[in-house]
């Protein structure tokens, strides 16, 4: 399904919930956002389709908001564990197709998983890991995890690469990573050939592990 046709509900508009709601809306999705804090609702209202001041632990209010009809509901009330659990239970009872919930402790996350949450996220842990990765890989720009160990890394070409072809660099044999694409200005070179030379300013899309990228960065 096209993301623009999907509908999302975001419950809890702290920093995490606010940015999730705003980013989804800016991506063209229909978003229903709610929080008990009127100021937080006002701040996000200019971006989302609908914004409500309501107590999401109130099943009737939750149903009347329309969140029961969304494709995916995001529960970002992590600090109040009891409320988080109650809201997840109610969303499941309302028949929401997919529920994503923020957790603040491993135990909280396990409870949410037992309740049938489709995806549990640990924002602080995930951000800490990404920051650590960015420190390990100096030219790191972005990371997209695609498995337990592997990620897609977007990074600036390292100095030792400049002026050399991919064949000369032989990064797959030397480091175990694969260069999937090269962004050069406005141009994107997908699945570059071995004779493609790395130029100053090139941005690489690389598949590998943090350890492999760290080894490559140390060259």
C-alpha positions in Angstrom: 0.0 0.0 0.0 1.3 3.4 -0.8 2.3 5.3 2.3 0.2 8.3 1.1 -2.9 6.2 1.3 -2.2 4.9 4.8 -3.7 6.4 7.9 -1.9 6.7 11.2 -2.9 7.5 14.8 -0.3 8.9 17.2 -1.2 8.8 20.9 1.1 10.9 23.1 2.7 14.0 21.7 6.0 14.3 23.7 9.2 14.8 21.6 9.0 11.3 20.1 5.3 11.3 19.3 5.4 14.9 18.0 8.2 14.1 15.5 6.6 10.8 14.4 3.2 12.6 13.8 4.8 15.6 12.0 7.1 13.4 9.8 4.3 11.1 8.8 2.1 14.0 7.9 4.9 15.7 5.9 5.3 12.5 4.1 1.8 12.8 2.8 0.0 10.4 5.2 -3.3 11.1 7.0 -2.5 11.4 10.7 -4.8 11.6 13.7 -2.9 12.9 16.8 -4.0 13.1 20.4 -2.7 14.0 23.8 -4.1 15.2 27.2 -2.0 18.3 26.9 -3.8 21.0 25.0 -0.6 22.9 24.1 1.0 19.8 22.6 -2.1 19.2 20.5 -2.0 22.8 19.3 1.6 22.6 18.3 1.0 19.5 16.1 -2.4 20.5 14.7 -1.0 22.6 11.9 0.7 19.5 10.4 -1.7 16.6 10.9 -5.2 15.9 9.6 -6.9 15.8 12.9 -5.7 16.6 16.4 -7.6 16.0 19.7 -7.2 16.8 23.3 -8.3 13.6 25.0 -7.4 10.9 27.5 -6.6 7.9 25.4 -7.2 5.6 28.4 -10.9 6.4 27.9 -12.1 3.8 25.5 -15.1 5.8 24.3 -13.0 8.9 23.6 -10.4 6.8 21.8 -13.1 5.3 19.6 -14.8 8.6 18.8 -11.5 10.1 17.7 -11.4 7.8 14.7 -8.1 6.1 15.7 -9.9 2.7 15.7 -10.0 3.0 11.9 -6.4 3.8 11.2 -4.0 1.4 9.6 -1.3 1.9 12.2 -1.5 3.4 15.7 1.7 4.6 17.5 1.5 4.7 21.3 4.3 7.0 22.5 3.2 7.2 26.1 6.3 5.5 27.4 6.7 7.2 30.8 3.3 6.1 32.1 3.6 2.4 31.8 0.1 1.6 33.1 -1.5 4.0 30.6 0.6 2.7 27.8 -0.5 -0.9 28.5 -4.2 0.1 28.9 -4.1 2.0 25.6 -2.5 -0.9 23.7 -5.2 -3.3 25.1 -7.9 -0.9 24.0 -6.4 -0.5 20.5 -6.3 -4.2 20.1 -9.9 -4.6 21.2 -10.9 -1.9 18.7 -9.3 -3.9 16.0 -6.5 -1.6 14.9 -4.5 -3.4 12.2 -1.0 -2.5 13.4 0.2 -1.2 16.8 3.6 0.3 17.4 4.5 1.2 20.9 7.3 3.1 22.7 8.9 1.3 25.7 11.2 2.7 28.3 12.4 -0.5 29.9 13.0 -4.1 28.7 10.2 -5.3 31.0 7.8 -2.7 29.6 8.7 -3.9 26.1 8.2 -7.6 27.0 4.7 -6.8 28.4 3.9 -4.9 25.2 5.0 -7.8 23.1 2.9 -10.2 25.1 -0.1 -7.9 24.4 0.5 -8.3 20.7 2.2 -5.1 19.8 3.6 -5.4 16.3 6.7 -3.3 16.9 8.2 -2.1 20.2 10.6 0.8 20.0 13.2 2.1 22.5 13.9 5.6 21.3 16.6 6.5 23.7 18.4 3.2 23.3 18.1 3.4 19.5 19.4 6.9 19.4 22.2 6.1 21.7 23.3 3.3 19.4 23.1 5.5 16.3 25.2 8.2 18.0 27.8 5.6 19.1 27.9 4.3 15.5 28.3 7.8 14.2 31.3 8.2 16.5 32.8 4.9 15.4 32.4 5.7 11.7 33.5 9.3 11.4 32.0 10.0 7.9 28.6 8.5 8.9 25.5 10.4 7.8 22.6 8.0 8.2 21.9 4.4 9.2 19.0 2.1 8.4 19.0 -1.2 10.3 18.0 -4.1 8.1 18.7 -7.0 10.4 20.1 -8.0 13.7 23.6 -6.9 12.8 23.6 -5.4 9.3 22.6 -1.9 8.3 22.5 0.4 5.3 25.0 3.2 5.9 25.0 6.5 4.1 28.4 8.0 4.5 31.0 10.4 3.0 33.7 8.6 1.0 36.8 8.1 3.2 40.0 9.8 2.2 41.8 6.6 1.4 39.1 5.9 -1.3 39.5 9.1 -3.2 40.9 8.7 -6.7 40.6 4.9 -6.7 38.2 2.6 -8.5 35.9 0.2 -6.6 37.9 -2.6 -8.1 41.1 -1.2 -6.7 39.6 -0.6 -3.3 38.1 -4.1 -3.2 36.1 -3.3 -0.1 34.0 -6.4 -0.2 37.0 -8.7 0.1 39.0 -6.4 2.5 36.2 -5.4 4.8 33.1 -7.5 4.0 31.0 -4.5 2.9 29.2 -3.8 -0.3 28.9 -0.4 -2.0 25.3 -0.4 -3.4 25.2 3.2 -4.8 27.2 6.4 -5.1 25.5 9.8 -4.8 27.5 12.4 -6.8 25.8 15.8 -6.6 22.4 15.4 -8.2 23.3 12.0 -9.8 22.8 8.6 -8.2 24.9 5.7 -9.5 23.1 2.5 -8.5 25.1 -0.8 -8.4 28.3 0.9 -9.6 30.7 -1.1 -11.7 34.3 -1.9 -10.6 35.8 0.8 -12.8 33.8 3.5 -11.1 36.3 6.0 -9.5 35.5 7.5 -6.1 35.6 11.3 -6.3 35.8 14.0 -3.6 32.3 14.8 -2.3 30.9 11.4 -3.2 28.3 9.9 -0.8 28.3 6.1 -0.6 25.4 3.8 0.3 27.1 0.8 1.9 25.8 -2.5 3.3 27.6 -3.9 6.3 28.0 -4.1 10.1 29.2 -1.4 12.4 32.3 -3.4 13.1 33.1 -3.7 9.4 32.5 0.0 8.8 34.7 0.9 11.8 37.5 -1.2 10.4 37.2 0.5 7.0 37.1 3.9 8.7 40.4 3.2 10.4 42.3 2.9 7.1 
